[in-house]
């Protein structure tokens, strides 16, 4: 962490597997950015479970979309897809929705800038606000320009020996991703580490309607079973590999119930 006074957080996707969010919160992390979607049709399979788990543990949550748009004509489909994926959980997410732009499918700097500008402008047209942009120094230098400096920045900058250098028209960052190899209790393997530009109190003042810092929940031993339908459905998807196509409102026939019980017994009954 670069500043001990700044609020701590992480960002995750399905690559982190099943996360114990109570342990993440107990270790002092207060926010998380969670991958929602990619390109025109990909939905991160852990998005719902991660948003629900993080918010139930008391973290502030935002979501990001990994862009594959190669031209301004592809922007509308991506934005519409991102908003469709995030809409069911929009009330749970306090932090910005994010455009993750780090690959240059658009080719030249000129076309990349036009594509990113079209993306953020169409997002604003749909929502009334701009997204935040996630990117990194080399991409700023080679593919972006100063015309995007009016958009809030989530800055991937890993040089621990010096403070982040202003680039691409940005004079400050909102969030800083300072490592891709962090270790956090409750998560298997490496995870991206982040900080906000100020304290937890300032973060909540800026983004949390409640403005109160919730107590850190105790770490529970053993699996925590979900308490309501959608969380239960997602738990079954994550833990027992039930199809994502199964909806929380679907009727469960005797055959499906038998399959669920058999998979549960095989995995947890030993």
C-alpha positions, 0 to 999 in steps of 0.5 A, spaced: 500 500 500 502 506 498 499 510 503 497 508 510 491 513 510 488 511 504 482 506 504 484 499 501 481 495 496 481 490 491 479 488 484 476 481 482 473 477 477 472 469 476 479 468 476 479 469 483 474 463 484 469 463 490 471 468 495 470 469 502 468 476 503 467 476 510 475 475 511 476 480 506 473 485 510 476 483 516 483 484 513 481 491 512 479 492 505 473 497 504 472 497 497 472 492 491 471 493 483 468 487 480 468 484 473 461 484 470 462 483 462 467 483 456 466 485 449 459 485 446 456 478 450 461 475 455 458 476 462 463 474 468 460 468 471 462 470 478 459 477 477 453 476 481 456 472 487 461 477 488 457 483 488 452 480 493 458 477 497 462 484 497 456 488 499 453 483 504 460 484 508 460 491 508 464 493 502 463 499 497 462 496 490 463 498 483 463 494 476 468 494 470 467 492 463 473 490 459 472 493 452 474 489 446 471 495 441 475 496 435 471 502 432 466 507 434 461 503 431 462 497 436 461 502 442 453 501 443 453 494 443 458 494 449 455 499 453 448 496 452 451 489 454 455 492 460 448 496 463 444 490 462 449 485 466 449 490 471 442 493 472 439 487 476 444 489 482 445 497 480 442 499 487 447 495 491 453 498 487 455 505 490 462 506 486 463 508 479 462 503 473 468 503 469 471 502 462 477 498 462 481 500 456 488 496 455 488 493 449 488 496 442 483 493 438 482 499 435 489 500 432 491 507 431 491 512 437 486 516 433 481 511 432 482 508 439 481 515 442 475 516 437 472 509 440 474 511 447 470 517 447 464 514 443 464 509 449 464 514 454 459 519 451 454 514 449 455 511 456 453 518 459 447 518 454 444 512 457 446 513 464 447 521 465 454 520 468 460 518 465 464 512 467 471 512 470 476 509 466 481 504 468 488 504 464 495 504 465 501 508 463 504 505 456 497 505 454 496 512 455 502 514 452 501 510 446 494 510 445 490 515 448 491 523 449 489 529 453 482 529 450 480 524 455 482 528 461 476 530 464 474 522 465 475 520 472 481 515 472 483 508 475 490 508 474 494 502 474 501 504 476 506 499 479 512 503 480 513 503 488 519 507 488 516 513 485 509 517 485 504 516 479 506 521 474 501 525 470 499 522 463 494 523 457 491 529 460 490 526 467 492 531 473 490 526 478 487 519 479 481 517 483 483 510 485 490 507 484 491 499 482 498 499 485 500 491 485 497 485 481 500 480 486 497 481 492 495 476 497 488 477 501 485 472 506 479 469 503 482 469 496 486 463 493 492 466 489 494 473 487 489 479 487 490 486 484 491 491 490 488 498 490 487 504 494 482 510 494 485 517 493 483 519 501 481 515 507 475 511 508 471 516 511 472 521 505 471 515 500 464 514 504 463 521 503 464 521 496 460 515 494 456 512 500 449 514 501 449 512 508 456 515 510 457 511 516 462 506 516 459 499 518 463 495 523 467 489 521 464 483 521 467 477 525 470 471 520 465 465 520 468 458 520 465 454 515 461 455 509 456 460 510 449 458 507 445 463 503 439 466 506 435 468 500 433 466 493 438 469 488 444 468 493 442 461 494 441 460 486 448 463 485 451 459 491 448 453 487 451 455 480 458 456 484 459 450 488 455 445 485 456 447 478 448 448 476 447 451 470 447 459 469 440 458 465 437 456 471 433 462 474 431 463 482 424 463 480 424 456 476 420 450 479 424 445 481 422 438 479 424 432 483 429 430 478 433 437 479 432 436 486 435 429 486 441 432 482 442 438 487 442 433 493 447 428 490 452 433 488 451 436 495 453 430 498 458 428 493 462 435 495 460 436 502 458 429 505 465 426 506 
